[in-house]
């Protein structure tokens, strides 16, 4: 079996887990700031949605870092917190989309594509780092799920930019933002569903 496909022994692999989570935390926190500012200046709902997803992931990595090496109760509580935070941010994205539909927006497609590609690169790196932990305990699994969904969200931003430029309407930006928000909410509910019973039983 290829070594990259093996699930590590997590009791002895804690230093590596911490290093990976620290790197992922730094990259996502940096990208949140870049993407949020770009989304605001570019008047893009999908970029803002993706930036808030980055913010949620930063919190996910920070909480996961806290939970490394701790008891199952701590890990389940950390995953549950992650899920609730993602659910809250996904709801905020829907609120922003409604606001933009009411008041209108004019997304800057070049900025959307450039920043979307940068965010995609960051998330592919994080996805690679977390690959070996995708079937790990609930806490690291939550990190894997969030990062996997981020890659899809980044591709969605790039697609939205192309459609906005082609159709000359902001609707693709709003629709993709809603899809990203839906993915965030769905992932959050998936994490909560898995973490809640563990948190109650431990």
KEDOKE-327977 format. One record per residue: residue in three letters; x, y, z of N, C-alpha, C in turn. Coordinates in Angstrom, 2 decimals. Example, Ala and Ser with C-alpha at 12.3 -4.5 7.8 and 13.67 -1.06 7.14 Angstrom:
     r       nc1       nc2       nc3      cac1      cac2      cac3       cc1       cc2       cc3
   ala     13.19     -5.69      7.80     12.30     -4.50      7.80     13.20     -3.30      7.80
   ser     12.85     -2.25      7.08     13.67     -1.06      7.14     12.90      0.03      7.87
REM end
This chain:
     r       nc1       nc2       nc3      cac1      cac2      cac3       cc1       cc2       cc3
   unk      0.84     -1.20      0.00      0.00      0.00      0.00      0.87      1.24      0.00
   unk      0.55      2.21     -0.83      1.32      3.45     -0.91      1.28      4.18      0.42
   unk      2.43      4.66      0.88      2.52      5.32      2.19      1.61      6.53      2.28
   unk      1.40      7.25      1.17      0.60      8.47      1.23     -0.86      8.16      1.47
   unk     -1.26      6.90      1.27     -2.66      6.52      1.44     -2.94      5.90      2.80
   unk     -1.89      5.69      3.60     -2.08      5.09      4.91     -2.56      6.13      5.91
   unk     -3.42      5.70      6.82     -3.84      6.58      7.90     -2.81      6.51      8.99
   unk     -2.19      7.64      9.39     -1.11      7.61     10.35     -1.56      7.14     11.73
   unk     -0.60      6.71     12.52     -0.86      6.42     13.93     -0.94      7.75     14.66
   unk     -2.16      8.19     14.97     -2.36      9.55     15.45     -1.90      9.76     16.90
   unk     -1.68      8.66     17.63     -1.18      8.82     18.99      0.28      9.24     19.00
   unk      1.03      8.85     17.96      2.45      9.18     17.92      2.74     10.25     16.88
   unk      1.71     10.70     16.19      1.89     11.62     15.07      1.44     13.04     15.41
   unk      1.32     13.35     16.69      0.78     14.64     17.09      1.63     15.83     16.64
   unk      2.96     15.80     16.73      3.76     16.94     16.25      3.51     17.26     14.78
   unk      3.41     16.21     13.95      3.15     16.42     12.53      1.76     17.02     12.33
   unk      0.78     16.52     13.07     -0.57     17.06     12.97     -0.58     18.55     13.31
   unk      0.14     18.92     14.37      0.19     20.33     14.78      0.83     21.19     13.71
   unk      1.93     20.70     13.12      2.60     21.46     12.06      1.67     21.70     10.87
   unk      0.97     20.65     10.46      0.05     20.76      9.33     -1.05     21.76      9.62
   unk     -1.62     21.68     10.81     -2.72     22.57     11.18     -2.25     24.02     11.31
   unk     -1.02     24.23     11.80     -0.48     25.58     11.90     -0.30     26.19     10.50
   unk      0.26     25.39      9.58      0.44     25.87      8.21     -0.91     26.20      7.57
   unk     -1.88     25.29      7.73     -3.20     25.50      7.15     -3.89     26.71      7.77
   unk     -3.73     26.89      9.07     -4.32     28.03      9.76     -3.75     29.34      9.21
   unk     -2.43     29.41      9.08     -1.79     30.63      8.57     -2.24     30.94      7.15
   unk     -2.25     29.93      6.27     -2.62     30.14      4.87     -4.07     30.60      4.74
   unk     -4.97     29.98      5.51     -6.38     30.34      5.42     -6.67     31.71      6.02
   unk     -6.01     32.04      7.13     -6.21     33.36      7.73     -5.73     34.46      6.79
   unk     -4.58     34.24      6.16     -4.05     35.21      5.21     -5.00     35.35      4.01
   unk     -5.49     34.22      3.51     -6.36     34.24      2.33     -7.72     34.84      2.65
   unk     -8.21     34.66      3.87     -9.47     35.30      4.27     -9.37     36.80      4.11
   unk     -8.30     37.38      4.64     -8.13     38.84      4.57     -8.06     39.30      3.11
   unk     -7.23     38.62      2.31     -7.06     39.02      0.91     -8.39     38.89      0.16
   unk     -9.07     37.79      0.36    -10.29     37.52     -0.40    -11.45     38.41      0.04
   unk    -11.54     38.69      1.33    -12.64     39.54      1.81    -12.48     40.96      1.27
   unk    -11.26     41.49      1.37    -11.02     42.84      0.85    -11.26     42.88     -0.65
   unk    -10.77     41.87     -1.37    -10.97     41.81     -2.82    -12.45     41.68     -3.16
   unk    -13.17     40.86     -2.40    -14.60     40.68     -2.65    -15.38     41.95     -2.43
   unk    -15.01     42.69     -1.39    -15.68     43.96     -1.09    -15.40     44.98     -2.19
   unk    -14.13     45.10     -2.59    -13.77     46.06     -3.63    -14.32     45.65     -4.99
   unk    -14.37     44.33     -5.25    -14.85     43.83     -6.53    -16.37     43.70     -6.58
   unk    -17.03     43.98     -5.44    -18.49     43.91     -5.37    -19.00     42.51     -5.72
   unk    -18.29     41.50     -5.19    -18.60     40.12     -5.54    -19.10     39.31     -4.34
   unk    -20.33     38.82     -4.43    -20.90     37.99     -3.37    -20.16     36.67     -3.24
   unk    -19.78     36.08     -4.38    -19.13     34.77     -4.33    -17.74     34.87     -3.69
   unk    -17.00     35.96     -3.95    -15.70     36.13     -3.30    -15.86     36.33     -1.80
   unk    -16.85     37.13     -1.41    -17.09     37.34      0.02    -17.51     36.03      0.68
   unk    -18.38     35.27     -0.01    -18.80     33.97      0.53    -17.59     33.06      0.71
   unk    -16.71     33.05     -0.28    -15.52     32.20     -0.20    -14.57     32.68      0.90
   unk    -14.49     34.01      1.09    -13.63     34.54      2.15    -14.15     34.14      3.53
   unk    -15.47     34.18      3.70    -16.04     33.77      4.99    -15.85     32.28      5.21
   unk    -15.83     31.52      4.12    -15.52     30.10      4.23    -14.08     29.93      4.71
   unk    -13.18     30.78      4.19    -11.78     30.77      4.65    -11.69     31.12      6.14
   unk    -12.50     32.09      6.56    -12.52     32.47      7.98    -12.98     31.30      8.84
   unk    -14.03     30.63      8.37    -14.52     29.46      9.10    -13.44     28.39      9.18
   unk    -12.74     28.19      8.08    -11.67     27.19      8.08    -10.52     27.56      9.01
   unk    -10.23     28.86      9.08     -9.19     29.30     10.02     -9.56     28.92     11.44
   unk    -10.84     29.12     11.76    -11.32     28.74     13.09    -11.29     27.22     13.26
   unk    -11.65     26.51     12.19    -11.62     25.04     12.22    -10.21     24.55     12.55
   unk     -9.21     25.11     11.85     -7.84     24.69     12.08     -7.36     25.07     13.48
   unk     -7.76     26.26     13.94     -7.35     26.69     15.27     -7.93     25.78     16.35
   unk     -9.21     25.45     16.21     -9.85     24.58     17.19     -9.30     23.16     17.08
   unk     -9.05     22.71     15.85     -8.48     21.39     15.66     -7.08     21.31     16.28
   unk     -6.32     22.40     16.16     -4.99     22.47     16.76     -5.08     22.33     18.27
   unk     -6.08     22.99     18.84     -6.32     22.89     20.28     -6.65     21.45     20.69
   unk     -7.38     20.74     19.83     -7.87     19.41     20.19     -6.85     18.29     20.00
   unk     -5.77     18.56     19.26     -4.77     17.52     19.01     -4.20     16.99     20.33
   unk     -4.27     15.68     20.49     -3.71     15.05     21.69     -4.62     15.09     22.90
   unk     -5.78     15.70     22.76     -6.71     15.78     23.90     -7.69     14.61     23.87
   unk     -8.59     14.59     24.84     -9.52     13.49     24.99    -10.56     13.50     23.88
   unk    -11.28     12.38     23.72    -12.35     12.29     22.73    -13.43     13.33     23.00
   unk    -13.66     13.63     24.27    -14.66     14.64     24.64    -14.24     15.99     24.08
   unk    -12.98     16.36     24.23    -12.48     17.63     23.70    -12.56     17.66     22.17
   unk    -12.21     16.53     21.54    -12.23     16.48     20.09    -13.65     16.61     19.55
   unk    -14.59     15.93     20.19    -15.98     16.02     19.76    -16.52     17.43     19.97
   unk    -16.15     18.07     21.09    -16.59     19.44     21.36    -16.00     20.41     20.35
   unk    -14.74     20.18     19.96    -14.09     21.04     18.97    -14.78     20.92     17.62
   unk    -15.07     19.68     17.22    -15.75     19.47     15.94    -17.15     20.09     15.96
   unk    -17.84     19.95     17.08    -19.18     20.53     17.22    -19.12     22.05     17.10
   unk    -18.14     22.65     17.73    -17.95     24.10     17.63    -17.68     24.53     16.19
   unk    -16.85     23.74     15.50    -16.57     24.01     14.09    -17.85     24.02     13.26
   unk    -18.68     23.01     13.49    -19.92     22.89     12.74    -20.86     24.06     12.97
   unk    -20.99     24.47     14.22    -21.88     25.59     14.56    -21.37     26.89     13.94
   unk    -20.04     27.08     13.97    -19.47     28.29     13.37    -19.72     28.32     11.86
   unk    -19.49     27.18     11.19    -19.73     27.13      9.75    -21.19     27.40      9.42
   unk    -22.10     26.87     10.22    -23.52     27.10     10.01    -23.86     28.58     10.12
   unk    -23.27     29.26     11.10    -23.52     30.69     11.30    -23.00     31.52     10.11
   unk    -21.80     31.20      9.64    -21.22     31.95      8.53    -21.97     31.69      7.22
   unk    -22.41     30.45      7.02    -23.22     30.15      5.84    -24.50     30.96      5.82
   unk    -25.12     31.12      6.97    -26.34     31.92      7.08    -26.06     33.39      6.76
   unk    -24.91     33.90      7.22    -24.54     35.30      6.94    -24.35     35.52      5.43
   unk    -23.82     34.52      4.74    -23.63     34.63      3.29    -24.99     34.78      2.61
   unk    -25.97     34.00      3.02    -27.31     34.11      2.44    -27.90     35.50      2.67
   unk    -27.65     36.06      3.84    -28.14     37.41      4.14    -27.49     38.43      3.20
   unk    -26.17     38.28      2.96    -25.46     39.20      2.06    -25.97     39.09      0.63
   unk    -26.28     37.87      0.20    -26.80     37.67     -1.16    -28.14     38.38     -1.33
   unk    -29.01     38.23     -0.36    -30.32     38.90     -0.41    -30.14     40.41     -0.47
   unk    -29.20     40.93      0.33    -28.95     42.38      0.33    -28.50     42.85     -1.05
   unk    -27.60     42.10     -1.68    -27.09     42.50     -2.99    -28.16     42.38     -4.08
   unk    -29.02     41.38     -3.97    -30.11     41.26     -4.94    -31.05     42.46     -4.84
   unk    -31.30     42.91     -3.62    -32.19     44.05     -3.42    -31.56     45.35     -3.90
   unk    -30.30     45.57     -3.54    -29.64     46.85     -3.85    -28.79     46.81     -5.12
   unk    -28.53     45.59     -5.64    -27.76     45.47     -6.87    -26.25     45.43     -6.63
   unk    -25.50     44.93     -7.62    -24.04     44.89     -7.55    -23.48     44.75     -8.96
   unk    -22.19     45.09     -9.10    -21.52     44.99    -10.40    -20.16     44.34    -10.19
   unk    -20.11     43.01    -10.14    -18.86     42.29     -9.84    -17.75     42.57    -10.85
   unk    -16.52     42.73    -10.32    -15.34     42.92    -11.17    -14.75     41.54    -11.46
   unk    -14.94     41.07    -12.68    -14.61     39.68    -13.00    -13.12     39.36    -12.98
   unk    -12.27     40.32    -13.38    -10.83     40.06    -13.39    -10.32     39.79    -11.98
   unk    -10.75     40.60    -11.04    -10.36     40.40     -9.64    -10.88     39.07     -9.12
   unk    -12.09     38.71     -9.51    -12.67     37.43     -9.07    -11.82     36.25     -9.54
   unk    -11.39     36.30    -10.81    -10.60     35.20    -11.36     -9.23     35.11    -10.70
   unk     -8.54     36.24    -10.58     -7.19     36.26    -10.00     -7.21     35.77     -8.55
   unk     -8.10     36.34     -7.75     -8.17     35.97     -6.33     -8.71     34.55     -6.18
   unk     -9.65     34.16     -7.03    -10.18     32.80     -6.99     -9.10     31.76     -7.27
   unk     -8.23     32.04     -8.23     -7.13     31.13     -8.54     -6.13     31.04     -7.38
   unk     -5.85     32.18     -6.74     -4.94     32.18     -5.60     -5.52     31.37     -4.44
   unk     -6.82     31.56     -4.18     -7.47     30.81     -3.11     -7.48     29.31     -3.43
   unk     -7.68     28.98     -4.70     -7.67     27.58     -5.12     -6.31     26.95     -4.85
   unk     -5.23     27.67     -5.17     -3.88     27.17     -4.93     -3.66     26.91     -3.43
   unk     -4.08     27.85     -2.60     -3.92     27.70     -1.15     -4.66     26.47     -0.65
   unk     -5.89     26.28     -1.11     -6.68     25.15     -0.63     -6.20     23.81     -1.15
   unk     -5.64     23.79     -2.35     -5.07     22.54     -2.87     -3.87     22.13     -2.01
   unk     -3.07     23.10     -1.59     -1.94     22.82     -0.69     -2.45     22.24      0.63
   unk     -3.48     22.88      1.21     -4.04     22.39      2.48     -4.65     21.01      2.32
   unk     -5.31     20.79      1.18     -5.93     19.49      0.92     -4.86     18.39      0.84
   unk     -3.75     18.70      0.21     -2.64     17.75      0.12     -2.08     17.43      1.51
   unk     -1.93     18.47      2.33     -1.38     18.27      3.67     -2.30     17.40      4.54
   unk     -3.62     17.54      4.34     -4.59     16.84      5.17     -5.00     15.48      4.60
   unk     -4.50     15.14      3.42     -4.96     13.94      2.71     -4.87     12.68      3.59
   unk     -3.77     12.51      4.27     -3.57     11.31      5.07     -4.44     11.23      6.30
   unk     -5.16     12.32      6.61     -5.99     12.36      7.82     -7.48     12.40      7.51
   unk     -7.85     12.13      6.25     -9.25     12.27      5.84    -10.15     11.22      6.48
   unk     -9.54     10.11      6.98    -10.31      9.07      7.67     -9.89      8.97      9.13
   unk     -9.43     10.11      9.66     -8.93     10.14     11.03    -10.08     10.33     12.02
   unk     -9.75     10.82     13.24    -10.78     11.09     14.23    -11.68     12.22     13.75
   unk    -12.80     12.44     14.43    -13.82     13.39     13.99    -13.28     14.80     13.81
   unk    -12.30     15.17     14.62    -11.78     16.53     14.57    -10.99     16.80     13.29
   unk    -10.03     15.93     12.96     -9.26     16.09     11.73    -10.09     15.80     10.49
   unk    -11.06     14.92     10.63    -11.95     14.64      9.51    -12.76     15.88      9.16
   unk    -13.16     16.64     10.18    -13.89     17.89      9.94    -13.04     18.88      9.15
   unk    -11.75     18.93      9.47    -10.84     19.80      8.74    -10.73     19.38      7.27
   unk    -10.65     18.07      7.04    -10.58     17.55      5.67    -11.83     17.91      4.88
   unk    -13.01     17.72      5.50    -14.28     18.01      4.82    -14.35     19.47      4.42
   unk    -13.99     20.37      5.35    -14.06     21.80      5.08    -13.12     22.19      3.93
   unk    -11.91     21.65      3.93    -10.93     21.99      2.90    -11.33     21.45      1.53
   unk    -11.87     20.24      1.52    -12.34     19.64      0.27    -13.43     20.51     -0.36
   unk    -14.36     20.98      0.46    -15.44     21.82     -0.04    -14.92     23.18     -0.52
   unk    -13.85     23.65      0.11    -13.27     24.94     -0.30    -12.76     24.91     -1.73
   unk    -12.16     23.79     -2.12    -11.65     23.66     -3.48    -12.80     23.82     -4.48
   unk    -13.94     23.19     -4.18    -15.11     23.31     -5.04    -15.62     24.75     -5.06
   unk    -15.59     25.41     -3.89    -16.04     26.80     -3.81    -15.16     27.72     -4.65
   unk    -13.84     27.50     -4.60    -12.91     28.31     -5.40    -13.18     28.16     -6.89
   unk    -13.43     26.93     -7.32    -13.76     26.69     -8.72    -15.08     27.39     -9.08
   unk    -15.99     27.43     -8.11    -17.26     28.11     -8.32    -17.08     29.61     -8.53
   unk    -16.18     30.22     -7.78    -15.90     31.66     -7.94    -15.37     31.95     -9.34
   unk    -14.44     31.12     -9.80    -13.86     31.30    -11.13    -14.94     31.13    -12.21
   unk    -15.79     30.11    -12.03    -16.90     29.90    -12.96    -17.85     31.10    -12.96
   unk    -18.16     31.62    -11.78    -19.06     32.77    -11.67    -18.49     33.97    -12.41
   unk    -17.19     34.20    -12.28    -16.55     35.33    -12.96    -16.70     35.21    -14.47
   unk    -16.47     34.01    -14.98    -16.60     33.79    -16.42    -18.03     34.01    -16.91
   unk    -19.00     33.55    -16.13    -20.40     33.71    -16.52    -20.86     35.16    -16.42
   unk    -20.39     35.88    -15.39    -20.73     37.30    -15.26    -20.22     38.07    -16.47
   unk    -18.97     37.79    -16.86    -18.38     38.49    -18.01    -19.10     38.12    -19.31
   unk    -19.47     36.87    -19.44    -20.09     36.39    -20.67    -21.54     36.89    -20.81
   unk    -22.30     36.81    -19.71    -23.72     37.15    -19.76    -24.01     38.61    -19.40
   unk    -22.96     39.29    -18.88    -23.11     40.70    -18.49    -24.25     40.92    -17.49
   unk    -24.29     40.06    -16.47    -25.29     40.17    -15.40    -24.65     39.64    -14.11
   unk    -25.01     40.22    -12.95    -24.43     39.74    -11.68    -25.06     38.46    -11.16
   unk    -26.09     37.97    -11.81    -26.81     36.81    -11.29    -25.92     35.57    -11.10
   unk    -25.00     35.27    -12.00    -24.13     34.10    -11.75    -23.33     34.24    -10.45
   unk    -22.90     35.46    -10.14    -22.16     35.70     -8.90    -23.04     35.39     -7.69
   unk    -24.27     35.85     -7.74    -25.20     35.60     -6.63    -25.54     34.12     -6.51
   unk    -25.75     33.48     -7.65    -26.13     32.06     -7.62    -24.98     31.20     -7.09
   unk    -23.76     31.46     -7.57    -22.61     30.69     -7.09    -22.38     30.95     -5.60
   unk    -22.58     32.20     -5.17    -22.45     32.52     -3.74    -23.46     31.71     -2.93
   unk    -24.68     31.59     -3.45    -25.70     30.81     -2.76    -25.33     29.33     -2.71
   unk    -24.72     28.83     -3.80    -24.27     27.43     -3.81    -23.16     27.22     -2.78
   unk    -22.21     28.17     -2.72    -21.13     28.07     -1.72    -21.71     28.08     -0.32
   unk    -22.67     28.99     -0.08    -23.31     29.06      1.24    -24.03     27.75      1.54
   unk    -24.68     27.18      0.52    -25.36     25.91      0.71    -24.39     24.79      1.07
   unk    -23.22     24.78      0.42    -22.20     23.77      0.73    -21.69     23.95      2.16
   unk    -21.49     25.22      2.56    -21.05     25.50      3.93    -22.06     24.98      4.94
   unk    -23.34     25.29      4.70    -24.40     24.86      5.62    -24.50     23.34      5.65
   unk    -24.45     22.71      4.47    -24.54     21.24      4.41    -23.37     20.59      5.15
   unk    -22.16     21.12      4.94    -20.99     20.57      5.63    -21.11     20.75      7.14
   unk    -21.60     21.92      7.54    -21.73     22.19      8.98    -22.71     21.22      9.62
   unk    -23.81     20.95      8.93    -24.79     20.01      9.47    -24.23     18.59      9.51
   unk    -23.40     18.26      8.51    -22.75     16.94      8.48    -21.80     16.78      9.67
   unk    -21.03     17.83      9.94    -20.09     17.80     11.07    -20.84     17.73     12.39
   unk    -21.88     18.55     12.53    -22.68     18.56     13.76    -23.32     17.19     13.99
   unk    -23.84     16.60     12.92    -24.50     15.29     13.01    -23.53     14.22     13.51
   unk    -22.27     14.29     13.07    -21.28     13.30     13.49    -20.74     13.59     14.89
   unk    -20.57     14.88     15.21    -19.93     15.25     16.48    -20.89     15.19     17.66
   unk    -22.15     15.53     17.42    -23.11     15.63     18.52    -23.26     14.33     19.32
   unk    -23.47     13.17     18.65    -23.59     11.92     19.43    -22.32     11.59     20.20
   unk    -21.15     11.85     19.59    -19.89     11.57     20.27    -19.72     12.45     21.49
   unk    -20.12     13.71     21.36    -20.01     14.64     22.49    -20.91     14.24     23.64
   unk    -22.09     13.69     23.31    -23.05     13.26     24.35    -22.62     11.97     25.02
   unk    -21.98     11.08     24.25    -21.69      9.75     24.78    -20.40      9.70     25.59
   unk    -19.44     10.55     25.24    -18.12     10.47     25.91    -18.20     11.04     27.30
REM end
